[in-house]
């Protein structure tokens, strides 16, 4: 900004050459001293900077409220409701939200209290593609980190559904989630069988 101001000042203050080679200076439009001009430029830069920062914060806040609603019961209920929709994309979105929500035992048990573990097991059971199975297994894996939630998953029939999940030839991560979940249930003594791929 200072560079542009200097160039503009130079443009205004340079003289004009006429045929008699006389230089006639144009009148300067500023009555400020050079120090005053620099101070004024810095003040303008500072104000424009604050305006841009305020605009950025307002935009980020608006986008945040549109795309990331409050993390609470309302969002959790919406996430569980998404798993009831027939479209696999919405089911994956719901499972992904639960996966991100279930970060501690209190939140995992909140998912169980709202019936999310049964919906996840049903989602895994009815999944027709690997992406949907993978999302369901990730969310079940996140819930199973709590012993009480793992017990609720066991009661919902998760072990038999996980065992019946077909092996994916394209997605090794899905198979890894499957094996890790079966090991987790075996460690908790819910299933005595060894975790093998079906």
BELLIN-V939643 format. One record per residue. N is the residue number from 0. RES is the residue in one small letter. PHI is phi in radians with two decimals (none if undefined). PSI is psi in whole degrees, 0 to 359 (NA if undefined). Layout:
# BELLIN-V939643
[[N,RES,PHI,PSI] [N,RES,PHI,PSI]]
This chain:
# BELLIN-V939643
[[0,x,none,322] [1,x,-1.13,323] [2,x,-1.09,315] [3,x,-1.11,319] [4,x,-1.11,319] [5,x,-1.12,317] [6,x,-1.11,320] [7,x,-1.14,318] [8,x,-1.11,317] [9,x,-1.09,320] [10,x,-1.10,317] [11,x,-1.26,329] [12,x,-1.64,351] [13,x,-1.28,154] [14,x,-1.54,167] [15,x,-1.88,139] [16,x,-1.75,128] [17,x,-1.87,179] [18,x,-1.07,333] [19,x,-1.51,12] [20,x,1.00,30] [21,x,-1.65,141] [22,x,-1.80,120] [23,x,-1.93,118] [24,x,-1.35,138] [25,x,-1.38,155] [26,x,-1.25,134] [27,x,-1.28,140] [28,x,-1.55,0] [29,x,-1.99,137] [30,x,-1.83,6] [31,x,-1.44,156] [32,x,-1.37,159] [33,x,-0.96,325] [34,x,-1.15,322] [35,x,-1.15,322] [36,x,-1.13,318] [37,x,-1.13,318] [38,x,-1.10,319] [39,x,-1.14,318] [40,x,-1.07,316] [41,x,-1.11,321] [42,x,-1.15,318] [43,x,-1.12,316] [44,x,-1.04,318] [45,x,-1.12,316] [46,x,-1.18,319] [47,x,-1.13,321] [48,x,-1.05,316] [49,x,-1.15,322] [50,x,-1.11,317] [51,x,-1.13,319] [52,x,-1.11,317] [53,x,-1.11,319] [54,x,-1.09,317] [55,x,-1.10,314] [56,x,-1.11,318] [57,x,-1.12,318] [58,x,-1.13,315] [59,x,-1.10,321] [60,x,-1.13,315] [61,x,-1.06,312] [62,x,-1.10,319] [63,x,-1.06,318] [64,x,-1.25,334] [65,x,-1.37,319] [66,x,-1.81,336] [67,x,-2.20,83] [68,x,-1.14,174] [69,x,-0.93,136] [70,x,-1.46,97] [71,x,-2.84,201] [72,x,-1.09,325] [73,x,-1.09,312] [74,x,-1.14,320] [75,x,-1.12,318] [76,x,-1.12,320] [77,x,-1.11,319] [78,x,-1.11,318] [79,x,-1.19,322] [80,x,-1.12,327] [81,x,-1.08,332] [82,x,-1.32,351] [83,x,-1.56,348] [84,x,-1.30,149] [85,x,-1.30,333] [86,x,-1.22,125] [87,x,-1.06,330] [88,x,-1.07,314] [89,x,-1.18,324] [90,x,-1.10,316] [91,x,-1.10,321] [92,x,-1.10,317] [93,x,-1.11,316] [94,x,-1.15,322] [95,x,-1.13,320] [96,x,-1.11,318] [97,x,-1.12,320] [98,x,-1.02,317] [99,x,-1.29,331] [100,x,-1.32,324] [101,x,-1.42,71] [102,x,-1.78,344] [103,x,-2.48,170] [104,x,-1.07,323] [105,x,-1.10,315] [106,x,-1.22,324] [107,x,-1.09,319] [108,x,-1.23,332] [109,x,-1.12,320] [110,x,-1.09,318] [111,x,-1.14,318] [112,x,-1.06,327] [113,x,-1.54,2] [114,x,1.48,17] [115,x,-1.19,330] [116,x,-1.17,322] [117,x,-1.16,320] [118,x,-1.16,323] [119,x,-1.16,319] [120,x,-1.13,317] [121,x,-1.14,322] [122,x,-1.09,316] [123,x,-1.13,321] [124,x,-1.15,321] [125,x,-1.66,1] [126,x,-1.14,138] [127,x,-1.93,353] [128,x,-2.33,160] [129,x,-1.15,325] [130,x,-1.10,318] [131,x,-1.19,318] [132,x,-1.07,317] [133,x,-1.09,317] [134,x,-1.08,317] [135,x,-1.15,317] [136,x,-1.13,322] [137,x,-1.09,315] [138,x,-1.17,320] [139,x,-1.11,321] [140,x,-1.10,319] [141,x,-1.12,321] [142,x,-1.24,325] [143,x,-1.24,354] [144,x,-1.21,343] [145,x,-1.73,132] [146,x,-1.07,319] [147,x,-1.16,318] [148,x,-1.16,324] [149,x,-1.11,322] [150,x,-1.11,320] [151,x,-1.16,322] [152,x,-1.12,321] [153,x,-1.09,317] [154,x,-1.12,330] [155,x,-1.41,357] [156,x,1.52,28] [157,x,-1.15,324] [158,x,-1.12,313] [159,x,-1.16,325] [160,x,-1.22,319] [161,x,-1.12,318] [162,x,-1.11,325] [163,x,-1.44,356] [164,x,-1.17,127] [165,x,-1.17,152] [166,x,-1.26,136] [167,x,-1.65,127] [168,x,-1.46,341] [169,x,-1.74,331] [170,x,-2.11,101] [171,x,-1.22,333] [172,x,-1.12,324] [173,x,-1.07,315] [174,x,-1.11,323] [175,x,-1.11,315] [176,x,-1.05,319] [177,x,-1.08,311] [178,x,-1.12,316] [179,x,-1.11,322] [180,x,-1.16,317] [181,x,-1.11,322] [182,x,-1.13,319] [183,x,-1.07,315] [184,x,-1.19,326] [185,x,-1.18,320] [186,x,-1.10,328] [187,x,-1.49,4] [188,x,1.15,26] [189,x,-1.49,337] [190,x,-2.50,124] [191,x,-1.54,348] [192,x,-1.30,152] [193,x,-1.33,146] [194,x,-1.33,103] [195,x,-2.10,156] [196,x,-1.35,136] [197,x,-1.44,NA]]
